[in-house]
Amino acid sequence: MAEERSSVRQTRSQQKYFAMDVDEEENMSSCSTDVKENRNLDNVSSKEALGEGVQLPNGGSGSRKRPLEEGNNGHSHSKFRAKKRKKTPGPVLPKNALMQLNEIKPGLQYKLLSQTGPVHAPVFVMTVEVNGQLFEGSGPTKKKAKLNAAEKALRSFVQFPNASEAHMAMGRTLTVNTDFTSDQADFPDTLFNGFETPAQADVAYYLGSNGNGSFNSIGDYPLPSSGGPDNLSQSPLPVPSAFAPSSGKNSVMILNELRPGLKYDFVSESGESHAKNFVMSVTVDGQTFEGSGRNKKLAKARAAQAALSSLFNMQLDQTPSRQPIPREGLQLHLPQVLADSVSRLVVDKFSELTDNFTSPHARRKVLAGVVMTTGTDVKDAEVICVSTGTKCINGEYMSDRGLALNDCHAEIIARRSLIRYLYTQLEYFLSSNKEDQQKSIFIRCERGGYKLKDNVQFHLYISTSPCGDARIFSPHEAGMEDQGDRHPNRKARGQLRTKIESGEGTIPVRSSNTIQTWDGVLQGERLLTMSCSDKIARWNVVGIQGSLMNYFTEPIYFSSIILGSLYHADHLSRAMYQRIADIEDLPQSFTLNKPLLSGISNAEARQPGKAPNFSVNWTVGDQALEVINATTGKDDMGRASRLCKHVLYSRWIRLQSKLLSSLRIKLSKPSSYYEVKQAATEYHSAKQALIKAFHKAGLGAWVKKPIEQDQFSQSP
């Protein structure tokens, strides 16, 4: 009886040990690319790959990695039983194209087609036949040639009408509607089940570019299911989505699984002792990504997230309030990649202009800038202007000759700088120098006047949400629990607001009195200026070019508005265009522009301290920053800014005299700045439609500045 119990115990022990080793072997087979690849290539049986039925020399059974403890005669007695090790869930490494193809089409045969080149640098060409089609791959080794052939075979499974869709489907966009133009009958069912295998039905794979042309799959990342063959035309290509928070993996861990052995480098440290900012970088697939934060750990995580976003289109943060809102119409760039690039370009340019932020004029609360792109590659983007500022002019310093800047908020100054750049570009087009003509961003328009060249886009960057409706309900960064605006129908939402003289912040407009008088302001009545949120909403209707520039060009709109911090999708979209979605009776050339709205991966830290009383501006071509006293609207020497109405009007008069025959708006003889503005009838019709839309929605009335400030004239 005792012998039988001992025998049963021994049998159970062996089964338990055997089961443990099978688990370890399966884990090992999923982690080791080379082991699994070699098994597939050498046609090892599935039993052998799972570690079944292999007899060991000491009589042990199964796929043990080592014999039982010595001195036990090969028997598993409880006294000497090996201690069972705890299995730690190791990272699931990406599967290469060879492995993925083998799961979709098991048993494929790779053949050596040719070998060329010298002995020390051979070139092998391998072929594989899939669905009756031969695919060739070359490489310095047979293994790499097979891998190349497998990649080409995988690419053939999904076809697209054009190159741009194929590019996006390789894992570089959020969702893509796949167009399977090949005959469905040729494809195995497993292809349409997210590249699943019967043995691992809970694991999904995606085809994604990793920067060097190879493919990836991520076994434990939750991906959208692709559905069955019946609904192929509607089902998006599986792409990486957010990691579940319960997975406990941060961006550094995930990036290390995809690209093991990465090294993070310390780039810089800046800021005062109470507001340090560290920058770390990591190089992945030949591209360098930077991240910044209040400590090195956070900076490292943000650098990893930047790499995941750009190379793998992976967003760990899926909080609704933080998601970009794509623009309507032609989209030349991926939202997050564009947003991060624009932000970095503007900050770098400001750093360059302020001697790495050491200049006394680097002090600021808000930084803004405009970046221009001329194609699909953000590497070709150019910073057009940068500016800072958070204050408005004191009423007593208003100028009736157009010599003072009324509003020195950063985004308003950036737009004035952009108008100055547009004047320069028109002057280039009219130049007798052919080189200047060619570098102009304008071309002639068939309907008269000028328009931007194809694919020229302007992107506005603001380091924080614009004052007014976009910011008033989102004073803090969106948290993980933030599911959007919980009270979208409250009366205060969308209200027009004004900045107040000699102070920060905004107040709702008073519908009773929206007209300000010159003498009233001079006698001490507080000067009111519309909030930045309201002004940008106006630009999304009438354009950023202004009424004077409208004589020469069609309306020009921002393609994207990017915030460095306090980005809340619901609040920003409402402030920018949703609250006036019912606008009516716009002139033919005007529209309600809906630009891309996005935050950045590395949200800017809050700028502590009191806001400086100055504003700086720079436009491409300038030698240095111009510093303006926000209280007076002029520089500290009392000189007018290069952005003031008087200077821009002078440039308009010079251009108007040269372009009399091709003006979009005919004007006999300019008398005053005010009359020239009023003569742009289409522009003012669009502006009136905007004001009417605000009023109809019950959001208040637009507050106008005293008319006297525009009634100045100037001779050519």
C-alpha positions in Angstrom: 0.0 0.0 0.0 2.8 2.4 1.0 4.6 1.5 -2.3 1.4 2.4 -4.3 1.1 5.8 -2.5 4.7 6.5 -3.2 4.2 5.6 -6.9 1.2 7.8 -7.2 3.0 10.7 -5.5 6.0 10.2 -7.9 3.7 10.2 -11.0 1.9 13.3 -9.9 5.2 15.0 -9.2 6.5 14.2 -12.7 3.2 15.5 -14.2 3.5 18.7 -12.2 7.1 19.1 -13.2 6.4 18.3 -16.8 3.5 20.8 -16.9 5.7 23.5 -15.4 8.4 22.9 -18.1 5.8 23.0 -20.9 4.7 26.4 -19.7 8.3 27.6 -19.6 9.0 26.2 -23.0 5.9 27.9 -24.5 6.9 31.2 -22.9 10.4 30.8 -24.2 9.1 30.0 -27.7 7.0 33.2 -27.8 9.9 35.3 -26.5 12.8 34.0 -28.6 12.6 35.1 -32.2 15.5 33.0 -33.4 14.3 29.7 -31.7 10.9 29.9 -33.2 12.1 31.0 -36.6 14.6 28.1 -36.8 11.9 25.6 -35.8 9.7 26.8 -38.5 12.5 26.8 -41.1 13.7 23.3 -40.2 10.2 21.9 -40.4 10.3 20.6 -36.8 7.0 18.9 -35.9 4.5 20.9 -33.8 4.9 18.3 -31.1 8.6 18.9 -30.9 8.0 22.7 -30.9 5.7 22.3 -27.9 8.2 20.2 -26.1 6.3 16.9 -26.2 7.5 13.3 -26.2 11.3 14.0 -26.1 13.1 11.3 -24.2 16.0 12.4 -22.1 19.1 10.2 -21.4 18.4 9.9 -17.7 14.9 8.5 -18.3 13.1 11.8 -17.6 10.2 12.7 -19.8 9.2 15.9 -21.5 11.0 19.0 -22.4 13.1 19.5 -19.3 15.9 22.0 -19.6 18.1 19.9 -17.2 18.0 16.4 -15.7 16.6 15.8 -12.1 18.9 16.4 -9.2 21.9 14.1 -9.3 22.0 11.3 -6.7 18.3 10.6 -7.1 18.7 7.9 -9.7 16.4 9.8 -12.1 13.5 9.5 -9.6 11.4 12.4 -8.4 11.2 11.7 -4.7 9.4 14.4 -2.6 12.4 14.9 -0.4 14.6 15.8 -3.3 12.0 17.4 -5.5 13.2 20.5 -7.3 11.7 23.7 -6.0 9.2 25.1 -8.4 10.2 28.6 -9.6 7.7 31.4 -9.8 7.1 32.4 -13.4 7.6 36.0 -14.0 5.7 37.4 -16.9 8.5 38.4 -19.3 8.1 40.9 -22.1 6.5 39.5 -25.3 9.0 40.6 -28.0 7.8 41.6 -31.5 7.4 38.9 -34.1 9.2 39.5 -37.3 7.6 39.1 -40.8 8.9 35.5 -41.2 7.0 34.4 -38.1 3.9 36.3 -39.0 3.8 34.9 -42.5 4.3 31.4 -41.1 1.3 31.8 -38.8 -0.9 33.0 -41.7 0.5 30.4 -44.2 2.1 27.5 -42.4 4.5 25.2 -44.3 5.9 27.7 -46.8 9.1 26.6 -48.6 11.9 29.2 -49.1 14.3 28.5 -52.0 17.7 29.9 -52.7 17.5 31.6 -56.1 21.0 33.0 -56.4 24.2 34.0 -54.6 26.3 36.8 -56.0 29.0 39.1 -54.8 32.5 38.4 -53.3 33.1 35.8 -50.6 33.4 38.5 -47.9 30.2 40.3 -49.0 27.8 37.8 -50.5 24.2 38.7 -51.6 21.6 36.0 -51.3 18.3 36.0 -53.1 15.6 33.8 -51.6 12.1 33.2 -53.0 8.8 32.1 -51.4 5.5 31.2 -53.2 2.4 32.6 -51.5 -1.1 32.3 -53.1 0.5 31.3 -56.4 2.8 34.4 -56.5 6.6 34.4 -56.1 8.2 36.9 -53.8 11.9 37.6 -53.9 14.0 38.9 -51.1 17.7 39.8 -50.9 20.2 40.2 -48.1 23.8 39.6 -46.9 22.6 36.3 -45.3 20.0 33.7 -46.2 18.1 34.5 -43.0 17.8 38.2 -43.9 16.9 37.4 -47.5 14.1 35.2 -46.2 12.9 38.0 -43.9 12.9 40.4 -46.8 10.9 38.0 -49.0 8.4 37.5 -46.2 7.9 41.2 -45.8 7.1 41.6 -49.4 4.6 38.7 -49.2 2.9 40.3 -46.2 2.6 43.6 -48.0 0.9 41.9 -50.9 -2.1 40.8 -48.8 -3.5 44.3 -48.4 -3.7 46.6 -51.4 -4.6 50.2 -51.5 -5.9 52.6 -54.2 -3.0 55.0 -53.8 0.4 55.3 -52.1 -0.8 57.7 -49.3 -3.4 55.2 -48.1 -0.8 52.4 -48.1 1.6 54.7 -46.2 -1.0 55.4 -43.5 -2.0 51.7 -43.2 1.5 50.7 -42.3 0.7 51.9 -38.8 1.1 55.6 -39.3 -2.5 56.8 -38.7 -5.3 56.4 -36.2 -7.8 54.5 -38.3 -7.8 53.6 -41.9 -10.6 52.1 -43.9 -8.9 49.2 -45.7 -9.6 48.7 -49.3 -9.1 45.0 -50.1 -9.0 45.0 -53.9 -7.7 41.5 -54.3 -9.9 38.4 -54.6 -11.1 37.5 -51.2 -11.2 33.8 -52.0 -7.5 33.7 -52.3 -7.0 34.6 -48.6 -7.1 32.3 -45.6 -9.7 33.1 -42.9 -6.9 33.7 -40.4 -5.8 36.8 -42.3 -9.2 38.5 -41.6 -9.2 37.6 -37.9 -6.4 40.1 -37.0 -3.7 37.6 -38.0 -4.7 35.2 -35.2 -3.7 31.6 -34.9 -6.0 28.8 -33.6 -3.6 28.1 -30.7 -3.5 31.8 -29.7 -7.0 33.1 -30.4 -6.7 36.0 -27.9 -3.6 37.5 -29.5 -3.9 40.1 -32.3 -1.2 41.3 -34.6 -0.9 44.4 -36.7 1.2 45.4 -39.7 3.1 48.5 -38.9 6.2 50.2 -40.1 9.0 50.4 -37.6 11.1 52.8 -39.6 13.3 50.3 -41.4 10.7 48.6 -43.6 10.1 45.6 -41.4 6.9 44.5 -39.6 5.9 44.2 -36.0 3.3 42.5 -34.0 2.5 43.1 -30.3 1.0 40.1 -28.6 -0.3 41.6 -25.4 -1.5 45.0 -26.7 -5.3 45.4 -27.0 -6.2 46.0 -30.6 -9.5 46.6 -32.4 -11.0 43.4 -33.8 -11.0 43.3 -37.5 -14.2 41.3 -38.0 -14.8 38.6 -40.5 -14.5 38.4 -44.3 -18.0 39.7 -44.9 -17.4 43.2 -43.7 -13.9 43.8 -45.0 -14.6 47.1 -46.7 -15.8 48.7 -43.5 -13.3 47.2 -41.1 -10.2 49.3 -40.3 -6.8 47.8 -40.5 -5.7 46.8 -37.0 -3.4 49.4 -35.5 -1.9 49.7 -32.1 -4.2 51.4 -29.6 -3.9 52.4 -26.0 -2.4 50.1 -23.4 -4.9 49.3 -20.7 -3.9 51.2 -17.5 -4.1 47.8 -15.7 -1.2 46.5 -17.8 1.1 48.6 -15.6 3.4 49.4 -18.5 4.7 52.8 -19.1 6.1 54.2 -22.3 9.7 53.4 -21.5 8.8 49.7 -20.8 6.8 49.4 -24.0 9.4 51.0 -26.2 12.0 48.7 -24.7 9.9 45.7 -25.7 9.7 47.0 -29.3 13.3 48.1 -29.5 15.4 46.5 -26.7 18.7 48.0 -25.5 17.9 51.7 -26.2 20.0 54.3 -24.5 18.6 57.6 -23.1 20.8 60.6 -23.1 20.6 63.7 -20.9 20.3 66.8 -23.1 19.8 69.8 -20.9 18.6 71.3 -17.6 17.0 74.7 -17.4 14.8 76.9 -15.3 15.0 78.3 -11.8 15.4 76.0 -8.7 11.7 75.9 -8.0 10.8 75.2 -11.7 13.4 72.9 -13.1 13.0 71.5 -16.6 15.0 68.5 -17.8 15.3 67.3 -21.4 16.2 63.6 -22.2 16.6 62.1 -25.7 16.4 58.6 -27.2 17.4 57.5 -30.7 15.2 54.9 -32.3 15.6 53.7 -35.9 17.9 56.6 -36.7 15.5 59.2 -35.4 16.1 61.2 -32.2 13.2 62.0 -29.9 13.2 64.4 -27.0 11.1 64.7 -23.9 11.0 67.3 -21.2 9.7 67.3 -17.6 10.2 68.4 -14.0 12.5 65.5 -13.4 14.6 63.1 -15.6 12.3 60.2 -15.1 9.3 62.1 -16.5 11.5 63.5 -19.3 12.6 60.0 -20.2 9.0 58.8 -20.3 7.9 61.6 -22.5 10.8 61.0 -24.9 9.7 57.3 -25.2 6.1 58.4 -25.7 7.2 60.8 -28.5 9.0 57.8 -30.2 5.9 55.6 -29.8 3.7 58.3 -31.3 5.9 59.0 -34.3 7.1 55.5 -35.2 4.3 53.2 -34.0 1.4 55.6 -33.8 0.8 54.5 -30.3 -1.0 56.6 -27.8 -0.9 55.4 -24.2 -3.2 58.2 -23.1 -6.7 57.8 -24.5 -8.4 60.4 -22.3 -11.1 61.9 -24.5 -10.3 65.5 -23.5 -6.7 65.1 -24.7 -7.3 63.6 -28.1 -6.6 65.8 -31.2 -9.6 66.9 -33.3 -8.6 66.5 -37.0 -9.3 69.3 -39.4 -11.8 69.2 -42.2 -10.5 68.8 -45.7 -7.0 67.8 -46.9 -4.8 66.4 -44.1 -1.1 66.3 -45.0 0.2 65.3 -41.6 -0.5 63.0 -38.6 -2.0 65.2 -35.9 0.3 64.4 -33.0 3.5 64.3 -35.0 2.6 67.7 -36.5 1.7 69.2 -33.1 4.9 68.0 -31.4 7.1 69.2 -34.3 5.4 72.7 -34.5 5.8 73.1 -30.7 9.5 72.1 -30.8 10.3 74.4 -33.7 8.7 77.5 -32.0 10.4 76.8 -28.6 13.8 76.2 -30.3 13.5 79.4 -32.3 12.6 81.3 -29.1 15.6 79.7 -27.4 17.9 80.8 -30.2 16.6 84.3 -30.1 17.0 84.6 -26.3 20.5 83.0 -26.0 19.1 79.7 -24.7 16.5 81.5 -22.5 19.2 83.5 -20.7 18.2 86.9 -22.0 16.0 89.1 -19.7 13.4 89.1 -22.4 13.1 85.3 -22.3 10.8 85.8 -19.3 7.2 85.2 -20.3 3.9 83.7 -19.4 2.7 82.8 -22.9 4.7 82.0 -26.0 3.1 81.9 -29.4 4.3 81.3 -33.0 3.3 80.4 -36.5 4.9 77.6 -38.5 4.5 77.1 -42.2 4.6 73.8 -44.0 4.8 73.4 -47.7 4.2 69.6 -48.1 3.8 66.4 -46.2 7.2 66.4 -44.6 7.3 68.4 -41.3 11.1 68.4 -41.5 10.7 71.1 -44.2 8.6 73.3 -41.9 9.7 76.9 -41.2 9.1 79.1 -38.2 7.5 82.3 -39.5 7.2 84.3 -36.3 7.4 84.0 -32.5 6.0 86.3 -29.8 5.2 86.6 -26.1 2.9 88.7 -24.0 -0.3 88.7 -21.8 -1.4 92.3 -21.5 -3.2 95.1 -23.2 -2.6 98.8 -23.6 -3.7 101.3 -21.0 -6.5 103.5 -22.3 -4.7 106.8 -21.9 -1.9 105.6 -24.3 -4.3 104.8 -27.2 -3.1 106.4 -30.5 -5.3 108.2 -33.0 -2.5 107.8 -35.6 -2.2 104.0 -35.4 1.2 104.1 -33.7 0.4 101.9 -30.7 -0.4 98.2 -30.3 -3.7 97.8 -28.4 -3.4 94.1 -27.7 -0.1 92.5 -26.8 -1.3 89.0 -26.0 1.2 86.5 -27.7 -1.2 84.9 -30.2 -2.5 88.4 -31.3 1.0 89.6 -31.9 1.8 86.4 -33.8 -1.0 87.0 -36.2 0.1 90.6 -36.8 3.6 89.2 -37.4 2.2 86.8 -39.9 0.4 89.6 -41.8 3.7 91.4 -42.0 5.2 88.2 -43.5 2.4 88.0 -46.1 3.2 91.6 -47.2 6.8 90.6 -47.7 5.8 87.6 -49.8 3.6 89.7 -52.0 6.5 92.2 -52.5 8.7 89.2 -53.5 6.1 88.2 -56.1 6.1 91.7 -57.6 9.9 91.9 -57.6 11.8 92.1 -60.9 14.2 89.5 -59.5 13.1 86.1 -60.7 14.6 84.3 -57.7 12.5 86.5 -55.4 9.4 85.7 -57.5 10.0 82.0 -57.3 10.4 81.9 -53.5 7.1 83.8 -52.9 4.3 81.7 -51.5 1.7 83.4 -53.7 0.5 82.7 -57.2 -2.1 84.5 -59.3 -5.7 83.6 -58.9 -8.0 83.1 -61.9 -10.7 85.3 -60.3 -8.3 88.1 -59.7 -5.8 88.8 -57.0 -3.5 86.2 -55.5 -3.7 83.0 -53.5 -1.4 80.7 -51.6 0.5 78.0 -53.5 -0.9 74.5 -53.1 0.0 72.7 -49.8 1.1 75.9 -48.1 -0.3 75.7 -44.6 0.0 77.9 -41.5 0.0 76.4 -38.0 -0.6 78.5 -34.9 1.2 77.4 -31.7 0.2 78.8 -28.3 1.9 77.6 -25.1 -1.4 77.6 -23.2 -5.1 77.8 -24.1 -6.2 81.2 -25.3 -7.8 83.5 -22.8 -11.6 83.6 -22.7 -14.0 80.7 -23.5 -11.3 78.2 -24.3 -9.5 78.6 -20.9 -12.1 79.8 -18.4 -13.5 76.3 -17.9 -10.2 74.4 -18.1 -7.8 75.9 -15.7 -6.0 72.6 -15.1 -4.6 69.8 -17.3 -7.2 67.2 -18.3 -6.9 64.2 -15.9 -7.3 60.5 -16.7 -10.8 60.6 -15.3 -11.8 63.6 -17.5 -14.4 62.4 -19.9 -15.0 65.8 -21.5 -17.3 68.7 -20.7 -19.9 67.4 -18.2 -22.0 70.6 -18.5 -22.0 71.6 -22.1 -25.4 73.3 -22.0 -24.7 75.7 -19.2 -25.4 79.3 -20.1 -21.9 80.5 -19.4 -20.5 78.1 -22.1 -19.4 79.9 -25.3 -20.1 83.5 -24.0 -18.1 86.3 -25.5 -15.7 87.8 -23.0 -13.4 90.8 -22.9 -9.9 91.4 -21.5 -9.6 94.2 -19.0 -7.3 97.2 -19.1 -4.2 96.9 -16.9 -4.9 93.4 -15.8 -5.1 89.7 -16.7 -8.2 87.5 -17.1 -11.5 88.1 -18.9 -15.1 89.0 -18.0 -18.3 88.3 -19.9 -19.5 91.2 -22.2 -22.4 93.4 -21.1 -25.0 93.3 -23.8 -26.3 96.7 -22.8 -23.2 98.8 -23.7 -20.8 97.4 -26.4 -19.7 100.7 -27.9 -16.7 102.5 -26.3 -16.1 106.2 -26.8 -12.8 107.9 -27.3 -13.4 110.6 -24.7 -14.9 108.1 -22.3 -11.8 106.0 -22.3 -9.5 109.0 -22.0 -11.5 110.2 -19.0 -10.9 106.9 -17.2 -13.4 104.4 -18.5 -11.8 101.0 -18.6 -10.8 100.0 -22.2 -12.2 96.6 -23.1 -10.6 94.3 -25.7 -12.2 91.0 -27.0 -10.6 87.8 -25.6 -8.1 85.8 -27.6 -10.7 82.9 -27.9 -13.2 85.3 -29.5 -10.6 86.8 -31.9 -9.4 83.4 -33.1 -13.0 82.3 -33.6 -13.3 85.5 -35.8 -10.2 84.5 -37.8 -11.9 81.1 -38.5 -14.6 83.0 -40.3 -13.0 86.1 -41.9 -9.4 84.8 -42.2 -6.1 85.8 -40.7 -5.2 88.2 -43.5 -7.3 91.1 -42.3 -9.5 93.5 -44.3 -6.6 95.3 -46.0 -4.9 92.2 -47.2 -8.2 91.0 -48.5 -7.8 93.5 -51.3 -5.0 91.3 -52.7 -5.7 87.7 -51.5 -8.4 85.2 -50.9 -9.2 84.5 -47.2 -6.3 82.6 -45.5 -7.0 80.3 -42.6 -4.9 78.5 -40.0 -4.7 74.8 -40.8 -4.1 73.9 -37.1 -4.1 75.4 -33.7 -1.8 73.7 -31.2 -1.6 74.2 -27.5 1.4 73.6 -25.3 -0.7 73.1 -22.2 -4.3 73.2 -20.9 -5.6 71.5 -24.0 -9.2 70.3 -23.5 -10.8 69.1 -26.8 -14.4 70.0 -25.9 -13.7 73.5 -24.6 -11.2 74.4 -27.3 -13.4 73.2 -30.2 -16.4 75.0 -28.8 -14.5 78.3 -28.5 -12.9 78.0 -31.9 -15.9 77.1 -34.1 -18.6 74.9 -32.5 -20.5 77.8 -30.8 -21.0 79.5 -34.2 -21.6 76.3 -36.2 -25.0 77.8 -37.3 -23.5 80.8 -39.0 -25.4 81.9 -42.1 -25.1 84.1 -45.2 -21.3 84.1 -45.5 -19.9 85.6 -48.8 -18.8 83.1 -51.4 -15.0 83.1 -50.7 -15.5 82.8 -46.9 -16.2 79.7 -44.8 -16.3 78.5 -41.2 -12.8 77.1 -40.9 -12.4 74.0 -38.7 -8.6 73.6 -38.2 -6.8 70.7 -36.5 -6.9 71.2 -32.7 -4.3 69.4 -30.7 -2.2 69.4 -27.5 1.4 68.2 -27.4 2.9 65.0 -26.0 5.0 66.9 -23.4 2.6 69.5 -21.9 4.5 72.6 -20.9 4.9 73.3 -17.2 3.0 76.2 -15.7 5.2 79.4 -15.8 5.3 80.6 -12.2 5.7 84.2 -11.1 4.2 87.5 -12.1 3.7 88.2 -15.8 6.2 90.6 -17.4 5.0 93.9 -18.6 6.6 93.5 -22.0 5.9 91.7 -25.2 8.4 90.5 -27.8 8.0 89.7 -31.5 10.2 88.3 -34.3 9.4 87.6 -37.9 11.5 85.6 -40.3 14.1 88.0 -41.8 14.4 90.1 -38.7 17.8 90.4 -37.0 16.6 90.4 -33.4 13.5 90.5 -31.2 11.5 93.7 -30.9 10.5 94.5 -27.3 7.3 96.4 -26.7 5.9 97.9 -23.5 2.5 96.3 -23.3 1.1 99.3 -21.2 2.0 101.9 -23.8 1.9 99.8 -27.0 5.4 101.1 -28.0 9.0 100.4 -27.2 10.7 101.8 -24.1 12.0 104.7 -26.2 8.5 105.7 -27.3 9.0 104.5 -30.9 6.1 102.8 -32.8 6.3 99.0 -33.3 7.0 97.5 -36.7 3.6 95.7 -36.3 1.5 98.8 -35.6 -1.4 99.8 -37.9 0.5 102.8 -39.3 3.4 100.8 -40.5 1.3 98.0 -42.1 -1.0 100.6 -43.7 2.1 102.2 -45.3 3.1 98.9 -46.8 -0.5 98.4 -48.1 -0.5 101.8 -49.8 2.8 100.9 -51.6 1.5 97.6 -52.8 -1.9 99.0 -53.8 -0.3 101.5 -56.1 1.5 98.7 -57.9 -1.4 96.4 -58.1 -4.3 98.7 -59.2 -5.1 96.5 -62.2 -5.2 93.1 -60.3 -6.9 94.1 -57.0 -9.8 92.0 -55.9 -11.5 95.1 -54.5 -11.6 98.3 -56.5 -10.9 101.6 -54.7 -10.5 104.9 -56.4 -8.3 106.8 -54.0 -7.5 105.8 -50.4 -8.5 108.6 -48.0 -8.2 107.1 -44.5 -7.4 103.8 -42.9 -11.0 103.5 -41.7 -12.5 104.0 -45.1 -10.1 101.6 -46.7 -11.1 98.9 -44.2 -14.8 99.6 -44.8 -14.5 99.4 -48.5 -13.6 95.7 -48.1 -17.3 94.9 -48.3 -17.1 91.1 -48.5 -14.8 90.9 -45.5 -17.2 93.1 -43.5 -20.2 91.0 -44.6 -18.5 87.9 -43.2 -17.7 89.8 -40.0 -21.3 90.9 -39.6 -22.5 87.3 -40.2 -20.1 86.2 -37.4 -21.5 88.9 -35.0 -25.0 87.9 -35.9 -24.2 84.2 -35.2 -23.0 85.1 -31.7 -26.1 87.2 -31.0 -28.5 84.5 -32.4 -26.8 81.9 -30.1 -27.3 84.2 -27.1 -23.6 84.5 -26.5 -23.4 88.3 -26.3 -22.4 91.2 -28.6 -19.0 92.1 -30.0 -17.4 95.1 -28.2 -15.9 97.7 -30.6 -13.1 100.0 -30.0 -13.6 103.8 -30.4 -13.8 104.6 -34.1 -11.4 107.6 -33.7 -8.4 105.3 -33.5 -8.8 104.3 -37.2 -9.5 107.7 -38.7 -5.9 108.5 -39.6 -4.5 108.9 -43.1 -1.2 108.7 -44.8 0.2 109.8 -48.1 2.0 107.2 -50.3 
